[in-house]
Amino acid sequence: MDTVFKALADATRRQLLDRLRENNGQTLRELCERVEMARQSVTQHLDILERAGLVTVLRRGRERVHYINPTPIHDIEQRWISVFDRPRLDVLRAIKDQAEEYAMTTTVPNYVYVTYIRASAEQVWKALTDADLTAQYWGHANVSDWQEGSRWEHRRVDGSDKLDVVGKVLEADQPNRLVVTFEDSPQEERSPSVVTFRIEPHQDIVRLTVTHENLPNEEMLQGISSGWPAVLANLKSLLETGAVLPQAPWEMEPAACS
């Protein structure tokens, strides 16, 4: 938490986070265009944000693409803000937002989520691809041979065998990287969204980064923004304790807003 507060204490770093909040997924060149500062200085600020967990960096070819990671800020909110008069704070925030007439971008941003798991890379890979394990922590069996070009299915385990999601395996670099298309409405004539799982081992832990791209609308963004953290929390619990969470986290009621 100390590194998060220190990272947020600098006005330039807060400005960079604001830029990513407005348009998530930017290269260093794109971020430098709107900051009156040398490229090297911007890089140093981004490195601090990355070490604090506030920014996640993904490589696309020769470029590094930066995404805001809201998890540390959410932790601050849960510890210090939610215990106060949240409805009153929400009302004040709504008034402020309306007064400022903040214009929301029409482009749906990509979704990025990062979690750290006490496990090996092979264990995390198996948890993502083994039908029996996914059935335990997801309530669906992920079924495929996980070869590039193969079909995969997100199949219910309630006896109906209904497919809620289907897709195609685009990349399968065991145990480091898995990329699949994600078609929850395959009958619609639009390009599917794409999910990338990046597994990075470090001694006894793994950093798992989930990126969900090419989202069709804000509705899907809102859905996966609550869905992915719930699923990955259950996965983390299963690998670290041998059991999933006592209750399915996605069944929790969303936080009330006033």
C-alpha positions as CSV (number, residue, x, y, z in Angstrom):
1,M,0.0,0.0,0.0
2,D,2.9,2.4,0.7
3,T,4.1,2.1,-2.9
4,V,0.6,2.8,-4.2
5,F,0.4,6.0,-2.1
6,K,3.9,7.1,-3.1
7,A,3.0,6.5,-6.8
8,L,-0.2,8.5,-6.5
9,A,1.5,11.4,-4.6
10,D,3.0,12.8,-7.9
11,A,0.8,15.0,-10.1
12,T,2.4,13.7,-13.3
13,R,1.7,10.1,-12.4
14,R,-1.9,11.0,-11.6
15,Q,-2.1,12.7,-14.9
16,L,-0.9,9.6,-16.7
17,L,-3.5,7.5,-14.9
18,D,-6.1,10.0,-16.0
19,R,-5.0,9.6,-19.6
20,L,-5.3,5.8,-19.3
21,R,-8.7,6.1,-17.6
22,E,-9.9,8.2,-20.6
23,N,-8.4,5.9,-23.2
24,N,-7.0,2.6,-21.8
25,G,-4.3,0.8,-23.6
26,Q,-1.8,3.4,-24.9
27,T,1.8,3.2,-26.0
28,L,4.6,5.3,-24.6
29,R,4.5,7.5,-27.7
30,E,0.8,8.1,-27.3
31,L,1.2,9.0,-23.7
32,C,4.1,11.4,-24.4
33,E,2.0,13.3,-26.9
34,R,-0.2,14.8,-24.1
35,V,2.5,15.3,-21.5
36,E,5.0,18.1,-21.7
37,M,7.9,16.0,-20.5
38,A,10.9,14.2,-21.9
39,R,10.2,10.6,-23.1
40,Q,12.7,9.3,-20.5
41,S,11.0,11.0,-17.6
42,V,7.6,9.6,-18.7
43,T,9.1,6.2,-18.8
44,Q,10.4,6.6,-15.3
45,H,7.0,7.6,-14.0
46,L,5.3,4.7,-15.8
47,D,7.9,2.3,-14.2
48,I,6.9,3.5,-10.8
49,L,3.2,3.1,-11.6
50,E,3.9,-0.4,-12.9
51,R,5.8,-1.4,-9.7
52,A,2.9,-0.1,-7.6
53,G,0.5,-2.3,-9.6
54,L,-1.4,0.7,-10.9
55,V,-0.4,0.1,-14.5
56,T,0.0,-3.2,-16.4
57,V,2.2,-3.4,-19.5
58,L,1.6,-5.8,-22.3
59,R,3.8,-6.3,-25.3
60,R,2.4,-6.1,-28.9
61,G,5.3,-6.7,-31.2
62,R,7.9,-4.1,-30.5
63,E,5.6,-1.8,-28.6
64,R,4.6,-1.7,-24.9
65,V,1.0,-1.0,-24.3
66,H,0.0,0.5,-21.0
67,Y,-3.3,-0.3,-19.2
68,I,-4.6,1.1,-15.9
69,N,-5.1,-1.6,-13.2
70,P,-7.9,-0.4,-10.8
71,T,-7.3,-3.1,-8.2
72,P,-5.0,-1.1,-5.8
73,I,-7.3,1.9,-5.9
74,H,-10.3,-0.3,-5.3
75,D,-8.4,-1.7,-2.2
76,I,-7.9,1.8,-0.9
77,E,-11.6,2.6,-1.5
78,Q,-12.7,-0.5,0.4
79,R,-10.4,0.2,3.4
80,W,-10.8,3.9,3.9
81,I,-13.8,5.2,1.9
82,S,-16.6,2.5,2.0
83,V,-16.6,2.6,5.9
84,F,-17.9,6.2,5.7
85,D,-21.1,7.7,4.5
86,R,-20.9,6.1,1.0
87,P,-24.4,7.3,-0.2
88,R,-23.6,10.9,0.6
89,L,-20.2,10.6,-1.1
90,D,-21.8,9.1,-4.2
91,V,-24.3,11.9,-4.4
92,L,-21.6,14.5,-4.1
93,R,-19.6,12.8,-6.8
94,A,-22.6,12.6,-9.1
95,I,-23.2,16.3,-8.7
96,K,-19.5,17.0,-9.4
97,D,-19.6,14.8,-12.5
98,Q,-22.7,16.5,-13.8
99,A,-21.3,20.0,-13.2
100,E,-18.2,19.1,-15.1
101,E,-20.2,17.6,-17.9
102,Y,-17.6,14.8,-18.3
103,A,-17.9,13.4,-21.8
104,M,-17.6,9.7,-21.9
105,T,-15.7,8.2,-24.9
106,T,-17.7,6.2,-27.4
107,T,-14.9,3.7,-27.7
108,V,-15.3,0.7,-25.4
109,P,-11.9,0.2,-23.7
110,N,-10.2,-3.1,-23.2
111,Y,-10.4,-4.8,-19.9
112,V,-7.3,-5.9,-18.0
113,Y,-7.1,-7.7,-14.6
114,V,-4.0,-8.8,-12.7
115,T,-3.9,-11.2,-9.8
116,Y,-1.0,-13.0,-8.0
117,I,-1.4,-16.7,-7.1
118,R,0.8,-18.9,-5.0
119,A,1.2,-21.7,-7.5
120,S,3.4,-22.8,-10.4
121,A,2.9,-21.7,-14.0
122,E,1.9,-25.3,-14.9
123,Q,-0.7,-25.4,-12.2
124,V,-2.3,-22.1,-13.4
125,W,-2.2,-23.4,-17.0
126,K,-4.0,-26.6,-16.0
127,A,-6.5,-24.7,-13.9
128,L,-7.4,-22.6,-17.0
129,T,-7.6,-25.6,-19.5
130,D,-8.7,-28.6,-17.5
131,A,-12.4,-29.2,-17.8
132,D,-12.8,-30.8,-14.4
133,L,-10.9,-27.9,-12.6
134,T,-12.8,-25.2,-14.5
135,A,-16.1,-26.9,-13.5
136,Q,-15.1,-26.5,-9.9
137,Y,-14.2,-22.8,-9.7
138,W,-16.2,-21.5,-12.7
139,G,-19.4,-23.6,-12.8
140,H,-18.5,-24.3,-16.5
141,A,-16.2,-26.9,-18.1
142,N,-13.8,-25.4,-20.5
143,V,-13.5,-28.1,-23.2
144,S,-10.9,-28.3,-25.9
145,D,-7.7,-30.0,-26.9
146,W,-6.1,-26.5,-26.6
147,Q,-4.3,-26.7,-29.9
148,E,-4.0,-23.5,-32.0
149,G,-7.0,-23.4,-34.4
150,S,-9.1,-25.7,-32.3
151,R,-12.6,-24.9,-31.0
152,W,-13.2,-24.4,-27.3
153,E,-16.5,-24.6,-25.4
154,H,-17.6,-23.0,-22.1
155,R,-20.1,-25.8,-21.2
156,R,-22.5,-25.7,-18.2
157,V,-22.2,-28.5,-15.7
158,D,-25.7,-28.4,-14.4
159,G,-26.7,-31.4,-16.6
160,S,-27.9,-29.3,-19.5
161,D,-24.6,-29.2,-21.3
162,K,-25.6,-25.8,-22.6
163,L,-22.8,-23.7,-24.2
164,D,-22.7,-20.2,-22.9
165,V,-19.5,-19.3,-24.7
166,V,-17.7,-20.8,-27.7
167,G,-14.5,-19.7,-29.4
168,K,-11.3,-20.6,-31.2
169,V,-7.8,-21.1,-29.8
170,L,-5.6,-18.4,-31.4
171,E,-2.4,-19.1,-29.4
172,A,-1.4,-21.8,-27.0
173,D,2.1,-21.4,-25.6
174,Q,2.0,-23.7,-22.5
175,P,2.4,-22.7,-19.8
176,N,3.0,-19.0,-20.6
177,R,0.2,-17.6,-22.8
178,L,-3.2,-18.6,-24.0
179,V,-5.3,-16.5,-26.4
180,V,-8.9,-17.4,-27.4
181,T,-11.8,-15.8,-29.0
182,F,-14.8,-15.3,-26.7
183,E,-18.2,-15.6,-28.4
184,D,-21.1,-15.3,-26.0
185,S,-23.5,-14.5,-28.8
186,P,-22.1,-16.3,-31.9
187,Q,-25.3,-15.7,-33.9
188,E,-24.5,-12.0,-34.0
189,E,-22.7,-10.7,-37.0
190,R,-19.7,-9.0,-35.3
191,S,-16.1,-9.9,-34.7
192,P,-15.6,-11.8,-31.4
193,S,-13.9,-10.4,-28.4
194,V,-10.5,-11.9,-27.5
195,V,-9.2,-13.1,-24.1
196,T,-5.5,-13.4,-23.4
197,F,-4.2,-15.2,-20.3
198,R,-0.5,-14.3,-19.6
199,I,1.2,-16.4,-16.9
200,E,4.4,-15.1,-15.5
201,P,6.2,-17.2,-12.7
202,H,8.4,-15.6,-10.1
203,Q,9.9,-18.0,-7.5
204,D,6.8,-19.4,-5.6
205,I,4.1,-17.2,-7.2
206,V,2.6,-16.5,-10.5
207,R,1.3,-13.2,-11.9
208,L,-1.8,-13.9,-14.0
209,T,-2.9,-11.1,-16.4
210,V,-6.2,-11.5,-18.1
211,T,-6.9,-9.1,-21.0
212,H,-10.3,-9.0,-22.7
213,E,-10.2,-7.0,-26.0
214,N,-12.5,-6.0,-28.8
215,L,-15.5,-5.6,-26.5
216,P,-18.7,-4.7,-28.5
217,N,-20.3,-2.4,-26.0
218,E,-20.4,-0.9,-22.5
219,E,-22.9,-3.5,-21.3
220,M,-20.4,-6.4,-21.9
221,L,-17.6,-4.3,-20.3
222,Q,-19.7,-3.9,-17.2
223,G,-20.5,-7.6,-17.1
224,I,-16.9,-8.9,-17.4
225,S,-15.7,-6.2,-15.0
226,S,-17.6,-8.0,-12.2
227,G,-17.3,-11.5,-13.8
228,W,-13.6,-11.9,-14.2
229,P,-12.6,-10.8,-10.7
230,A,-15.1,-13.3,-9.2
231,V,-13.9,-16.2,-11.4
232,L,-10.3,-15.5,-10.8
233,A,-10.8,-15.1,-7.0
234,N,-12.3,-18.6,-7.0
235,L,-9.4,-20.0,-9.1
236,K,-6.9,-18.4,-6.7
237,S,-8.7,-19.9,-3.7
238,L,-8.7,-23.4,-5.3
239,L,-5.0,-23.4,-6.2
240,E,-3.9,-21.9,-2.8
241,T,-6.2,-23.7,-0.4
242,G,-7.4,-26.7,-2.4
243,A,-11.0,-25.5,-2.2
244,V,-13.1,-22.9,-3.9
245,L,-14.7,-20.0,-2.0
246,P,-17.6,-21.0,0.3
247,Q,-20.1,-19.2,-1.9
248,A,-19.9,-18.5,-5.6
249,P,-18.6,-14.9,-5.7
250,W,-20.5,-14.0,-8.9
251,E,-23.8,-14.6,-7.0
252,M,-23.2,-11.6,-4.8
253,E,-25.5,-8.7,-5.3
254,P,-23.7,-5.7,-6.9
255,A,-22.9,-2.9,-4.6
256,A,-25.8,-0.5,-4.1
257,C,-25.5,3.0,-5.6
258,S,-27.5,6.0,-4.3
